[in-house]
Amino acid sequence: MLEIFWTPAALWALRAMPWRDAARVDAAVQQLALTGEGQLTRVYENDPRALRLHVSPYAVRLYLDPDAGALTVGWIFRER
């Protein structure tokens, strides 16, 4: 299991969205940290640590540090 860290920007975005959407996003992040499962894409081809987790209609920007066992949620934005 990875330890989850939320940046202030990610917490602000989570609190600003409807609570049901926020619960789905949080559950998807928790599931990813626990099992490694989720709809992920790499943000940059050459950087395997910068990831995007898709929780329709949102995308969660993540930074994975497997050496430290940490998953940092950078921000959340609505996909168009």
mmCIF file of the N, C-alpha and C atoms, coordinates in Angstrom:
data_MODEL
# 
_entry.id   MODEL 
# 
loop_
_atom_site.group_PDB 
_atom_site.id 
_atom_site.type_symbol 
_atom_site.label_atom_id 
_atom_site.label_alt_id 
_atom_site.label_comp_id 
_atom_site.label_asym_id 
_atom_site.label_entity_id 
_atom_site.label_seq_id 
_atom_site.pdbx_PDB_ins_code 
_atom_site.Cartn_x 
_atom_site.Cartn_y 
_atom_site.Cartn_z 
_atom_site.occupancy 
_atom_site.B_iso_or_equiv 
_atom_site.pdbx_formal_charge 
_atom_site.auth_seq_id 
_atom_site.auth_comp_id 
_atom_site.auth_asym_id 
_atom_site.auth_atom_id 
_atom_site.pdbx_PDB_model_num 
ATOM 1   N N  . MET A 1 1  ? 0.836   -1.188 0.000   1.00 0.00 ? 1  MET A N  1 
ATOM 2   C CA . MET A 1 1  ? 0.000   0.000  0.000   1.00 0.00 ? 1  MET A CA 1 
ATOM 3   C C  . MET A 1 1  ? 0.877   1.246  0.000   1.00 0.00 ? 1  MET A C  1 
ATOM 4   N N  . LEU A 1 2  ? 0.472   2.210  -0.793  1.00 0.00 ? 2  LEU A N  1 
ATOM 5   C CA . LEU A 1 2  ? 1.178   3.479  -0.862  1.00 0.00 ? 2  LEU A CA 1 
ATOM 6   C C  . LEU A 1 2  ? 0.543   4.483  0.094   1.00 0.00 ? 2  LEU A C  1 
ATOM 7   N N  . GLU A 1 3  ? 1.369   5.338  0.674   1.00 0.00 ? 3  GLU A N  1 
ATOM 8   C CA . GLU A 1 3  ? 0.848   6.418  1.501   1.00 0.00 ? 3  GLU A CA 1 
ATOM 9   C C  . GLU A 1 3  ? 0.415   7.556  0.585   1.00 0.00 ? 3  GLU A C  1 
ATOM 10  N N  . ILE A 1 4  ? -0.744  8.125  0.842   1.00 0.00 ? 4  ILE A N  1 
ATOM 11  C CA . ILE A 1 4  ? -1.303  9.163  -0.018  1.00 0.00 ? 4  ILE A CA 1 
ATOM 12  C C  . ILE A 1 4  ? -1.075  10.530 0.597   1.00 0.00 ? 4  ILE A C  1 
ATOM 13  N N  . PHE A 1 5  ? -0.596  11.450 -0.227  1.00 0.00 ? 5  PHE A N  1 
ATOM 14  C CA . PHE A 1 5  ? -0.423  12.845 0.164   1.00 0.00 ? 5  PHE A CA 1 
ATOM 15  C C  . PHE A 1 5  ? -1.242  13.703 -0.793  1.00 0.00 ? 5  PHE A C  1 
ATOM 16  N N  . TRP A 1 6  ? -1.994  14.645 -0.265  1.00 0.00 ? 6  TRP A N  1 
ATOM 17  C CA . TRP A 1 6  ? -2.813  15.552 -1.066  1.00 0.00 ? 6  TRP A CA 1 
ATOM 18  C C  . TRP A 1 6  ? -2.208  16.946 -1.000  1.00 0.00 ? 6  TRP A C  1 
ATOM 19  N N  . THR A 1 7  ? -1.969  17.554 -2.146  1.00 0.00 ? 7  THR A N  1 
ATOM 20  C CA . THR A 1 7  ? -1.494  18.937 -2.158  1.00 0.00 ? 7  THR A CA 1 
ATOM 21  C C  . THR A 1 7  ? -2.668  19.852 -1.816  1.00 0.00 ? 7  THR A C  1 
ATOM 22  N N  . PRO A 1 8  ? -2.396  21.086 -1.378  1.00 0.00 ? 8  PRO A N  1 
ATOM 23  C CA . PRO A 1 8  ? -3.492  22.026 -1.116  1.00 0.00 ? 8  PRO A CA 1 
ATOM 24  C C  . PRO A 1 8  ? -4.391  22.246 -2.336  1.00 0.00 ? 8  PRO A C  1 
ATOM 25  N N  . ALA A 1 9  ? -3.801  22.294 -3.524  1.00 0.00 ? 9  ALA A N  1 
ATOM 26  C CA . ALA A 1 9  ? -4.601  22.484 -4.741  1.00 0.00 ? 9  ALA A CA 1 
ATOM 27  C C  . ALA A 1 9  ? -5.550  21.315 -4.967  1.00 0.00 ? 9  ALA A C  1 
ATOM 28  N N  . ALA A 1 10 ? -5.090  20.095 -4.718  1.00 0.00 ? 10 ALA A N  1 
ATOM 29  C CA . ALA A 1 10 ? -5.933  18.911 -4.897  1.00 0.00 ? 10 ALA A CA 1 
ATOM 30  C C  . ALA A 1 10 ? -7.054  18.885 -3.860  1.00 0.00 ? 10 ALA A C  1 
ATOM 31  N N  . LEU A 1 11 ? -6.744  19.245 -2.627  1.00 0.00 ? 11 LEU A N  1 
ATOM 32  C CA . LEU A 1 11 ? -7.777  19.290 -1.592  1.00 0.00 ? 11 LEU A CA 1 
ATOM 33  C C  . LEU A 1 11 ? -8.821  20.350 -1.911  1.00 0.00 ? 11 LEU A C  1 
ATOM 34  N N  . TRP A 1 12 ? -8.380  21.494 -2.407  1.00 0.00 ? 12 TRP A N  1 
ATOM 35  C CA . TRP A 1 12 ? -9.316  22.558 -2.776  1.00 0.00 ? 12 TRP A CA 1 
ATOM 36  C C  . TRP A 1 12 ? -10.259 22.065 -3.865  1.00 0.00 ? 12 TRP A C  1 
ATOM 37  N N  . ALA A 1 13 ? -9.706  21.426 -4.906  1.00 0.00 ? 13 ALA A N  1 
ATOM 38  C CA . ALA A 1 13 ? -10.519 20.927 -6.006  1.00 0.00 ? 13 ALA A CA 1 
ATOM 39  C C  . ALA A 1 13 ? -11.489 19.849 -5.520  1.00 0.00 ? 13 ALA A C  1 
ATOM 40  N N  . LEU A 1 14 ? -11.034 18.977 -4.637  1.00 0.00 ? 14 LEU A N  1 
ATOM 41  C CA . LEU A 1 14 ? -11.879 17.908 -4.109  1.00 0.00 ? 14 LEU A CA 1 
ATOM 42  C C  . LEU A 1 14 ? -13.057 18.499 -3.323  1.00 0.00 ? 14 LEU A C  1 
ATOM 43  N N  . ARG A 1 15 ? -12.776 19.506 -2.518  1.00 0.00 ? 15 ARG A N  1 
ATOM 44  C CA . ARG A 1 15 ? -13.831 20.121 -1.699  1.00 0.00 ? 15 ARG A CA 1 
ATOM 45  C C  . ARG A 1 15 ? -14.786 20.974 -2.531  1.00 0.00 ? 15 ARG A C  1 
ATOM 46  N N  . ALA A 1 16 ? -14.342 21.437 -3.691  1.00 0.00 ? 16 ALA A N  1 
ATOM 47  C CA . ALA A 1 16 ? -15.171 22.296 -4.531  1.00 0.00 ? 16 ALA A CA 1 
ATOM 48  C C  . ALA A 1 16 ? -16.155 21.508 -5.404  1.00 0.00 ? 16 ALA A C  1 
ATOM 49  N N  . MET A 1 17 ? -15.913 20.223 -5.594  1.00 0.00 ? 17 MET A N  1 
ATOM 50  C CA . MET A 1 17 ? -16.796 19.441 -6.471  1.00 0.00 ? 17 MET A CA 1 
ATOM 51  C C  . MET A 1 17 ? -17.968 18.871 -5.675  1.00 0.00 ? 17 MET A C  1 
ATOM 52  N N  . PRO A 1 18 ? -19.025 18.434 -6.368  1.00 0.00 ? 18 PRO A N  1 
ATOM 53  C CA . PRO A 1 18 ? -20.149 17.797 -5.673  1.00 0.00 ? 18 PRO A CA 1 
ATOM 54  C C  . PRO A 1 18 ? -19.662 16.595 -4.852  1.00 0.00 ? 18 PRO A C  1 
ATOM 55  N N  . TRP A 1 19 ? -20.292 16.395 -3.693  1.00 0.00 ? 19 TRP A N  1 
ATOM 56  C CA . TRP A 1 19 ? -19.761 15.400 -2.758  1.00 0.00 ? 19 TRP A CA 1 
ATOM 57  C C  . TRP A 1 19 ? -19.746 13.990 -3.326  1.00 0.00 ? 19 TRP A C  1 
ATOM 58  N N  . ARG A 1 20 ? -20.697 13.635 -4.166  1.00 0.00 ? 20 ARG A N  1 
ATOM 59  C CA . ARG A 1 20 ? -20.690 12.282 -4.743  1.00 0.00 ? 20 ARG A CA 1 
ATOM 60  C C  . ARG A 1 20 ? -19.495 12.105 -5.681  1.00 0.00 ? 20 ARG A C  1 
ATOM 61  N N  . ASP A 1 21 ? -19.195 13.140 -6.455  1.00 0.00 ? 21 ASP A N  1 
ATOM 62  C CA . ASP A 1 21 ? -18.024 13.086 -7.338  1.00 0.00 ? 21 ASP A CA 1 
ATOM 63  C C  . ASP A 1 21 ? -16.743 13.023 -6.517  1.00 0.00 ? 21 ASP A C  1 
ATOM 64  N N  . ALA A 1 22 ? -16.696 13.817 -5.449  1.00 0.00 ? 22 ALA A N  1 
ATOM 65  C CA . ALA A 1 22 ? -15.519 13.814 -4.576  1.00 0.00 ? 22 ALA A CA 1 
ATOM 66  C C  . ALA A 1 22 ? -15.313 12.437 -3.949  1.00 0.00 ? 22 ALA A C  1 
ATOM 67  N N  . ALA A 1 23 ? -16.399 11.796 -3.555  1.00 0.00 ? 23 ALA A N  1 
ATOM 68  C CA . ALA A 1 23 ? -16.302 10.450 -2.972  1.00 0.00 ? 23 ALA A CA 1 
ATOM 69  C C  . ALA A 1 23 ? -15.776 9.448  -3.991  1.00 0.00 ? 23 ALA A C  1 
ATOM 70  N N  . ARG A 1 24 ? -16.219 9.557  -5.255  1.00 0.00 ? 24 ARG A N  1 
ATOM 71  C CA . ARG A 1 24 ? -15.732 8.651  -6.301  1.00 0.00 ? 24 ARG A CA 1 
ATOM 72  C C  . ARG A 1 24 ? -14.253 8.870  -6.575  1.00 0.00 ? 24 ARG A C  1 
ATOM 73  N N  . VAL A 1 25 ? -13.843 10.138 -6.620  1.00 0.00 ? 25 VAL A N  1 
ATOM 74  C CA . VAL A 1 25 ? -12.435 10.448 -6.864  1.00 0.00 ? 25 VAL A CA 1 
ATOM 75  C C  . VAL A 1 25 ? -11.582 9.915  -5.718  1.00 0.00 ? 25 VAL A C  1 
ATOM 76  N N  . ASP A 1 26 ? -12.000 10.189 -4.490  1.00 0.00 ? 26 ASP A N  1 
ATOM 77  C CA . ASP A 1 26 ? -11.245 9.706  -3.338  1.00 0.00 ? 26 ASP A CA 1 
ATOM 78  C C  . ASP A 1 26 ? -11.168 8.188  -3.321  1.00 0.00 ? 26 ASP A C  1 
ATOM 79  N N  . ALA A 1 27 ? -12.277 7.516  -3.623  1.00 0.00 ? 27 ALA A N  1 
ATOM 80  C CA . ALA A 1 27 ? -12.281 6.047  -3.649  1.00 0.00 ? 27 ALA A CA 1 
ATOM 81  C C  . ALA A 1 27 ? -11.330 5.514  -4.724  1.00 0.00 ? 27 ALA A C  1 
ATOM 82  N N  . ALA A 1 28 ? -11.281 6.177  -5.874  1.00 0.00 ? 28 ALA A N  1 
ATOM 83  C CA . ALA A 1 28 ? -10.375 5.735  -6.948  1.00 0.00 ? 28 ALA A CA 1 
ATOM 84  C C  . ALA A 1 28 ? -8.918  5.913  -6.541  1.00 0.00 ? 28 ALA A C  1 
ATOM 85  N N  . VAL A 1 29 ? -8.614  7.013  -5.862  1.00 0.00 ? 29 VAL A N  1 
ATOM 86  C CA . VAL A 1 29 ? -7.236  7.238  -5.388  1.00 0.00 ? 29 VAL A CA 1 
ATOM 87  C C  . VAL A 1 29 ? -6.883  6.205  -4.328  1.00 0.00 ? 29 VAL A C  1 
ATOM 88  N N  . GLN A 1 30 ? -7.804  5.940  -3.394  1.00 0.00 ? 30 GLN A N  1 
ATOM 89  C CA . GLN A 1 30 ? -7.564  4.932  -2.354  1.00 0.00 ? 30 GLN A CA 1 
ATOM 90  C C  . GLN A 1 30 ? -7.341  3.548  -2.972  1.00 0.00 ? 30 GLN A C  1 
ATOM 91  N N  . GLN A 1 31 ? -8.152  3.204  -3.967  1.00 0.00 ? 31 GLN A N  1 
ATOM 92  C CA . GLN A 1 31 ? -8.018  1.905  -4.649  1.00 0.00 ? 31 GLN A CA 1 
ATOM 93  C C  . GLN A 1 31 ? -6.662  1.794  -5.346  1.00 0.00 ? 31 GLN A C  1 
ATOM 94  N N  . LEU A 1 32 ? -6.251  2.865  -5.988  1.00 0.00 ? 32 LEU A N  1 
ATOM 95  C CA . LEU A 1 32 ? -4.948  2.871  -6.658  1.00 0.00 ? 32 LEU A CA 1 
ATOM 96  C C  . LEU A 1 32 ? -3.822  2.664  -5.650  1.00 0.00 ? 32 LEU A C  1 
ATOM 97  N N  . ALA A 1 33 ? -3.893  3.357  -4.532  1.00 0.00 ? 33 ALA A N  1 
ATOM 98  C CA . ALA A 1 33 ? -2.851  3.230  -3.511  1.00 0.00 ? 33 ALA A CA 1 
ATOM 99  C C  . ALA A 1 33 ? -2.825  1.842  -2.897  1.00 0.00 ? 33 ALA A C  1 
ATOM 100 N N  . LEU A 1 34 ? -3.984  1.230  -2.767  1.00 0.00 ? 34 LEU A N  1 
ATOM 101 C CA . LEU A 1 34 ? -4.075  -0.073 -2.116  1.00 0.00 ? 34 LEU A CA 1 
ATOM 102 C C  . LEU A 1 34 ? -3.708  -1.220 -3.054  1.00 0.00 ? 34 LEU A C  1 
ATOM 103 N N  . THR A 1 35 ? -4.225  -1.183 -4.281  1.00 0.00 ? 35 THR A N  1 
ATOM 104 C CA . THR A 1 35 ? -4.068  -2.331 -5.181  1.00 0.00 ? 35 THR A CA 1 
ATOM 105 C C  . THR A 1 35 ? -3.265  -2.042 -6.447  1.00 0.00 ? 35 THR A C  1 
ATOM 106 N N  . GLY A 1 36 ? -3.061  -0.763 -6.746  1.00 0.00 ? 36 GLY A N  1 
ATOM 107 C CA . GLY A 1 36 ? -2.386  -0.416 -7.994  1.00 0.00 ? 36 GLY A CA 1 
ATOM 108 C C  . GLY A 1 36 ? -3.318  -0.411 -9.191  1.00 0.00 ? 36 GLY A C  1 
ATOM 109 N N  . GLU A 1 37 ? -4.614  -0.600 -8.939  1.00 0.00 ? 37 GLU A N  1 
ATOM 110 C CA . GLU A 1 37 ? -5.594  -0.660 -10.017 1.00 0.00 ? 37 GLU A CA 1 
ATOM 111 C C  . GLU A 1 37 ? -6.230  0.703  -10.246 1.00 0.00 ? 37 GLU A C  1 
ATOM 112 N N  . GLY A 1 38 ? -6.427  1.023  -11.506 1.00 0.00 ? 38 GLY A N  1 
ATOM 113 C CA . GLY A 1 38 ? -7.085  2.264  -11.875 1.00 0.00 ? 38 GLY A CA 1 
ATOM 114 C C  . GLY A 1 38 ? -6.841  2.549  -13.345 1.00 0.00 ? 38 GLY A C  1 
ATOM 115 N N  . GLN A 1 39 ? -7.631  3.426  -13.897 1.00 0.00 ? 39 GLN A N  1 
ATOM 116 C CA . GLN A 1 39 ? -7.485  3.802  -15.305 1.00 0.00 ? 39 GLN A CA 1 
ATOM 117 C C  . GLN A 1 39 ? -6.412  4.882  -15.396 1.00 0.00 ? 39 GLN A C  1 
ATOM 118 N N  . LEU A 1 40 ? -5.179  4.453  -15.621 1.00 0.00 ? 40 LEU A N  1 
ATOM 119 C CA . LEU A 1 40 ? -4.012  5.346  -15.596 1.00 0.00 ? 40 LEU A CA 1 
ATOM 120 C C  . LEU A 1 40 ? -3.431  5.565  -16.981 1.00 0.00 ? 40 LEU A C  1 
ATOM 121 N N  . THR A 1 41 ? -2.890  6.751  -17.161 1.00 0.00 ? 41 THR A N  1 
ATOM 122 C CA . THR A 1 41 ? -2.066  7.050  -18.331 1.00 0.00 ? 41 THR A CA 1 
ATOM 123 C C  . THR A 1 41 ? -0.862  7.838  -17.852 1.00 0.00 ? 41 THR A C  1 
ATOM 124 N N  . ARG A 1 42 ? 0.214   7.735  -18.597 1.00 0.00 ? 42 ARG A N  1 
ATOM 125 C CA . ARG A 1 42 ? 1.395   8.534  -18.290 1.00 0.00 ? 42 ARG A CA 1 
ATOM 126 C C  . ARG A 1 42 ? 1.199   9.952  -18.811 1.00 0.00 ? 42 ARG A C  1 
ATOM 127 N N  . VAL A 1 43 ? 1.660   10.912 -18.044 1.00 0.00 ? 43 VAL A N  1 
ATOM 128 C CA . VAL A 1 43 ? 1.568   12.301 -18.474 1.00 0.00 ? 43 VAL A CA 1 
ATOM 129 C C  . VAL A 1 43 ? 2.671   12.592 -19.480 1.00 0.00 ? 43 VAL A C  1 
ATOM 130 N N  . TYR A 1 44 ? 3.863   12.105 -19.184 1.00 0.00 ? 44 TYR A N  1 
ATOM 131 C CA . TYR A 1 44 ? 5.014   12.295 -20.064 1.00 0.00 ? 44 TYR A CA 1 
ATOM 132 C C  . TYR A 1 44 ? 5.576   10.926 -20.436 1.00 0.00 ? 44 TYR A C  1 
ATOM 133 N N  . GLU A 1 45 ? 5.891   10.739 -21.677 1.00 0.00 ? 45 GLU A N  1 
ATOM 134 C CA . GLU A 1 45 ? 6.435   9.470  -22.170 1.00 0.00 ? 45 GLU A CA 1 
ATOM 135 C C  . GLU A 1 45 ? 7.663   9.025  -21.388 1.00 0.00 ? 45 GLU A C  1 
ATOM 136 N N  . ASN A 1 46 ? 8.543   9.960  -21.068 1.00 0.00 ? 46 ASN A N  1 
ATOM 137 C CA . ASN A 1 46 ? 9.830   9.595  -20.453 1.00 0.00 ? 46 ASN A CA 1 
ATOM 138 C C  . ASN A 1 46 ? 9.824   9.693  -18.926 1.00 0.00 ? 46 ASN A C  1 
ATOM 139 N N  . ASP A 1 47 ? 8.675   9.942  -18.314 1.00 0.00 ? 47 ASP A N  1 
ATOM 140 C CA . ASP A 1 47 ? 8.604   10.038 -16.856 1.00 0.00 ? 47 ASP A CA 1 
ATOM 141 C C  . ASP A 1 47 ? 7.514   9.110  -16.333 1.00 0.00 ? 47 ASP A C  1 
ATOM 142 N N  . PRO A 1 48 ? 7.890   7.911  -15.873 1.00 0.00 ? 48 PRO A N  1 
ATOM 143 C CA . PRO A 1 48 ? 6.883   6.942  -15.416 1.00 0.00 ? 48 PRO A CA 1 
ATOM 144 C C  . PRO A 1 48 ? 6.233   7.324  -14.080 1.00 0.00 ? 48 PRO A C  1 
ATOM 145 N N  . ARG A 1 49 ? 6.735   8.372  -13.427 1.00 0.00 ? 49 ARG A N  1 
ATOM 146 C CA . ARG A 1 49 ? 6.191   8.749  -12.114 1.00 0.00 ? 49 ARG A CA 1 
ATOM 147 C C  . ARG A 1 49 ? 5.049   9.749  -12.202 1.00 0.00 ? 49 ARG A C  1 
ATOM 148 N N  . ALA A 1 50 ? 4.944   10.474 -13.295 1.00 0.00 ? 50 ALA A N  1 
ATOM 149 C CA . ALA A 1 50 ? 3.864   11.442 -13.482 1.00 0.00 ? 50 ALA A CA 1 
ATOM 150 C C  . ALA A 1 50 ? 2.707   10.733 -14.180 1.00 0.00 ? 50 ALA A C  1 
ATOM 151 N N  . LEU A 1 51 ? 1.584   10.601 -13.469 1.00 0.00 ? 51 LEU A N  1 
ATOM 152 C CA . LEU A 1 51 ? 0.457   9.817  -13.968 1.00 0.00 ? 51 LEU A CA 1 
ATOM 153 C C  . LEU A 1 51 ? -0.830  10.617 -13.932 1.00 0.00 ? 51 LEU A C  1 
ATOM 154 N N  . ARG A 1 52 ? -1.779  10.176 -14.716 1.00 0.00 ? 52 ARG A N  1 
ATOM 155 C CA . ARG A 1 52 ? -3.125  10.747 -14.717 1.00 0.00 ? 52 ARG A CA 1 
ATOM 156 C C  . ARG A 1 52 ? -4.104  9.606  -14.483 1.00 0.00 ? 52 ARG A C  1 
ATOM 157 N N  . LEU A 1 53 ? -4.909  9.747  -13.446 1.00 0.00 ? 53 LEU A N  1 
ATOM 158 C CA . LEU A 1 53 ? -5.944  8.773  -13.118 1.00 0.00 ? 53 LEU A CA 1 
ATOM 159 C C  . LEU A 1 53 ? -7.266  9.327  -13.623 1.00 0.00 ? 53 LEU A C  1 
ATOM 160 N N  . HIS A 1 54 ? -7.945  8.571  -14.454 1.00 0.00 ? 54 HIS A N  1 
ATOM 161 C CA . HIS A 1 54 ? -9.210  9.006  -15.033 1.00 0.00 ? 54 HIS A CA 1 
ATOM 162 C C  . HIS A 1 54 ? -10.375 8.499  -14.190 1.00 0.00 ? 54 HIS A C  1 
ATOM 163 N N  . VAL A 1 55 ? -11.153 9.434  -13.684 1.00 0.00 ? 55 VAL A N  1 
ATOM 164 C CA . VAL A 1 55 ? -12.371 9.149  -12.933 1.00 0.00 ? 55 VAL A CA 1 
ATOM 165 C C  . VAL A 1 55 ? -13.428 10.061 -13.557 1.00 0.00 ? 55 VAL A C  1 
ATOM 166 N N  . SER A 1 56 ? -14.024 9.588  -14.626 1.00 0.00 ? 56 SER A N  1 
ATOM 167 C CA . SER A 1 56 ? -14.887 10.418 -15.460 1.00 0.00 ? 56 SER A CA 1 
ATOM 168 C C  . SER A 1 56 ? -15.920 11.172 -14.638 1.00 0.00 ? 56 SER A C  1 
ATOM 169 N N  . PRO A 1 57 ? -16.080 12.459 -14.851 1.00 0.00 ? 57 PRO A N  1 
ATOM 170 C CA . PRO A 1 57 ? -15.484 13.317 -15.869 1.00 0.00 ? 57 PRO A CA 1 
ATOM 171 C C  . PRO A 1 57 ? -14.222 14.035 -15.394 1.00 0.00 ? 57 PRO A C  1 
ATOM 172 N N  . TYR A 1 58 ? -13.542 13.496 -14.398 1.00 0.00 ? 58 TYR A N  1 
ATOM 173 C CA . TYR A 1 58 ? -12.362 14.150 -13.838 1.00 0.00 ? 58 TYR A CA 1 
ATOM 174 C C  . TYR A 1 58 ? -11.087 13.393 -14.192 1.00 0.00 ? 58 TYR A C  1 
ATOM 175 N N  . ALA A 1 59 ? -9.999  14.131 -14.131 1.00 0.00 ? 59 ALA A N  1 
ATOM 176 C CA . ALA A 1 59 ? -8.669  13.541 -14.246 1.00 0.00 ? 59 ALA A CA 1 
ATOM 177 C C  . ALA A 1 59 ? -7.881  13.977 -13.019 1.00 0.00 ? 59 ALA A C  1 
ATOM 178 N N  . VAL A 1 60 ? -7.207  13.037 -12.417 1.00 0.00 ? 60 VAL A N  1 
ATOM 179 C CA . VAL A 1 60 ? -6.447  13.293 -11.202 1.00 0.00 ? 60 VAL A CA 1 
ATOM 180 C C  . VAL A 1 60 ? -4.971  13.202 -11.560 1.00 0.00 ? 60 VAL A C  1 
ATOM 181 N N  . ARG A 1 61 ? -4.235  14.270 -11.339 1.00 0.00 ? 61 ARG A N  1 
ATOM 182 C CA . ARG A 1 61 ? -2.805  14.283 -11.632 1.00 0.00 ? 61 ARG A CA 1 
ATOM 183 C C  . ARG A 1 61 ? -2.065  13.753 -10.419 1.00 0.00 ? 61 ARG A C  1 
ATOM 184 N N  . LEU A 1 62 ? -1.264  12.711 -10.628 1.00 0.00 ? 62 LEU A N  1 
ATOM 185 C CA . LEU A 1 62 ? -0.580  12.014 -9.546  1.00 0.00 ? 62 LEU A CA 1 
ATOM 186 C C  . LEU A 1 62 ? 0.922   11.953 -9.790  1.00 0.00 ? 62 LEU A C  1 
ATOM 187 N N  . TYR A 1 63 ? 1.649   11.857 -8.707  1.00 0.00 ? 63 TYR A N  1 
ATOM 188 C CA . TYR A 1 63 ? 3.085   11.626 -8.763  1.00 0.00 ? 63 TYR A CA 1 
ATOM 189 C C  . TYR A 1 63 ? 3.388   10.407 -7.907  1.00 0.00 ? 63 TYR A C  1 
ATOM 190 N N  . LEU A 1 64 ? 3.935   9.391  -8.519  1.00 0.00 ? 64 LEU A N  1 
ATOM 191 C CA . LEU A 1 64 ? 4.210   8.122  -7.850  1.00 0.00 ? 64 LEU A CA 1 
ATOM 192 C C  . LEU A 1 64 ? 5.684   8.045  -7.486  1.00 0.00 ? 64 LEU A C  1 
ATOM 193 N N  . ASP A 1 65 ? 5.946   7.737  -6.231  1.00 0.00 ? 65 ASP A N  1 
ATOM 194 C CA . ASP A 1 65 ? 7.316   7.513  -5.776  1.00 0.00 ? 65 ASP A CA 1 
ATOM 195 C C  . ASP A 1 65 ? 7.364   6.138  -5.122  1.00 0.00 ? 65 ASP A C  1 
ATOM 196 N N  . PRO A 1 66 ? 7.599   5.082  -5.925  1.00 0.00 ? 66 PRO A N  1 
ATOM 197 C CA . PRO A 1 66 ? 7.577   3.725  -5.358  1.00 0.00 ? 66 PRO A CA 1 
ATOM 198 C C  . PRO A 1 66 ? 8.689   3.484  -4.344  1.00 0.00 ? 66 PRO A C  1 
ATOM 199 N N  . ASP A 1 67 ? 9.818   4.179  -4.478  1.00 0.00 ? 67 ASP A N  1 
ATOM 200 C CA . ASP A 1 67 ? 10.914  4.000  -3.520  1.00 0.00 ? 67 ASP A CA 1 
ATOM 201 C C  . ASP A 1 67 ? 10.509  4.458  -2.119  1.00 0.00 ? 67 ASP A C  1 
ATOM 202 N N  . ALA A 1 68 ? 9.745   5.546  -2.062  1.00 0.00 ? 68 ALA A N  1 
ATOM 203 C CA . ALA A 1 68 ? 9.289   6.076  -0.776  1.00 0.00 ? 68 ALA A CA 1 
ATOM 204 C C  . ALA A 1 68 ? 7.930   5.506  -0.378  1.00 0.00 ? 68 ALA A C  1 
ATOM 205 N N  . GLY A 1 69 ? 7.285   4.770  -1.294  1.00 0.00 ? 69 GLY A N  1 
ATOM 206 C CA . GLY A 1 69 ? 5.960   4.241  -1.019  1.00 0.00 ? 69 GLY A CA 1 
ATOM 207 C C  . GLY A 1 69 ? 4.917   5.341  -0.924  1.00 0.00 ? 69 GLY A C  1 
ATOM 208 N N  . ALA A 1 70 ? 5.073   6.367  -1.765  1.00 0.00 ? 70 ALA A N  1 
ATOM 209 C CA . ALA A 1 70 ? 4.196   7.534  -1.682  1.00 0.00 ? 70 ALA A CA 1 
ATOM 210 C C  . ALA A 1 70 ? 3.482   7.805  -2.997  1.00 0.00 ? 70 ALA A C  1 
ATOM 211 N N  . LEU A 1 71 ? 2.261   8.267  -2.873  1.00 0.00 ? 71 LEU A N  1 
ATOM 212 C CA . LEU A 1 71 ? 1.452   8.696  -3.996  1.00 0.00 ? 71 LEU A CA 1 
ATOM 213 C C  . LEU A 1 71 ? 0.962   10.101 -3.658  1.00 0.00 ? 71 LEU A C  1 
ATOM 214 N N  . THR A 1 72 ? 1.388   11.078 -4.445  1.00 0.00 ? 72 THR A N  1 
ATOM 215 C CA . THR A 1 72 ? 1.003   12.465 -4.196  1.00 0.00 ? 72 THR A CA 1 
ATOM 216 C C  . THR A 1 72 ? -0.035  12.882 -5.225  1.00 0.00 ? 72 THR A C  1 
ATOM 217 N N  . VAL A 1 73 ? -1.168  13.361 -4.731  1.00 0.00 ? 73 VAL A N  1 
ATOM 218 C CA . VAL A 1 73 ? -2.222  13.874 -5.600  1.00 0.00 ? 73 VAL A CA 1 
ATOM 219 C C  . VAL A 1 73 ? -1.925  15.359 -5.809  1.00 0.00 ? 73 VAL A C  1 
ATOM 220 N N  . GLY A 1 74 ? -1.574  15.706 -7.057  1.00 0.00 ? 74 GLY A N  1 
ATOM 221 C CA . GLY A 1 74 ? -1.167  17.076 -7.365  1.00 0.00 ? 74 GLY A CA 1 
ATOM 222 C C  . GLY A 1 74 ? -2.335  18.005 -7.571  1.00 0.00 ? 74 GLY A C  1 
ATOM 223 N N  . TRP A 1 75 ? -3.271  17.614 -8.410  1.00 0.00 ? 75 TRP A N  1 
ATOM 224 C CA . TRP A 1 75 ? -4.476  18.400 -8.629  1.00 0.00 ? 75 TRP A CA 1 
ATOM 225 C C  . TRP A 1 75 ? -5.507  17.561 -9.359  1.00 0.00 ? 75 TRP A C  1 
ATOM 226 N N  . ILE A 1 76 ? -6.722  18.076 -9.396  1.00 0.00 ? 76 ILE A N  1 
ATOM 227 C CA . ILE A 1 76 ? -7.845  17.399 -10.036 1.00 0.00 ? 76 ILE A CA 1 
ATOM 228 C C  . ILE A 1 76 ? -8.490  18.404 -10.974 1.00 0.00 ? 76 ILE A C  1 
ATOM 229 N N  . PHE A 1 77 ? -8.755  17.970 -12.183 1.00 0.00 ? 77 PHE A N  1 
ATOM 230 C CA . PHE A 1 77 ? -9.428  18.860 -13.112 1.00 0.00 ? 77 PHE A CA 1 
ATOM 231 C C  . PHE A 1 77 ? -10.499 18.109 -13.869 1.00 0.00 ? 77 PHE A C  1 
ATOM 232 N N  . ARG A 1 78 ? -11.445 18.859 -14.373 1.00 0.00 ? 78 ARG A N  1 
ATOM 233 C CA . ARG A 1 78 ? -12.559 18.275 -15.130 1.00 0.00 ? 78 ARG A CA 1 
ATOM 234 C C  . ARG A 1 78 ? -12.138 18.126 -16.578 1.00 0.00 ? 78 ARG A C  1 
ATOM 235 N N  . GLU A 1 79 ? -12.292 16.905 -17.097 1.00 0.00 ? 79 GLU A N  1 
ATOM 236 C CA . GLU A 1 79 ? -11.960 16.654 -18.508 1.00 0.00 ? 79 GLU A CA 1 
ATOM 237 C C  . GLU A 1 79 ? -13.092 17.186 -19.375 1.00 0.00 ? 79 GLU A C  1 
ATOM 238 N N  . ARG A 1 80 ? -12.729 17.618 -20.555 1.00 0.00 ? 80 ARG A N  1 
ATOM 239 C CA . ARG A 1 80 ? -13.740 18.152 -21.476 1.00 0.00 ? 80 ARG A CA 1 
ATOM 240 C C  . ARG A 1 80 ? -14.157 17.112 -22.470 1.00 0.00 ? 80 ARG A C  1 
# 
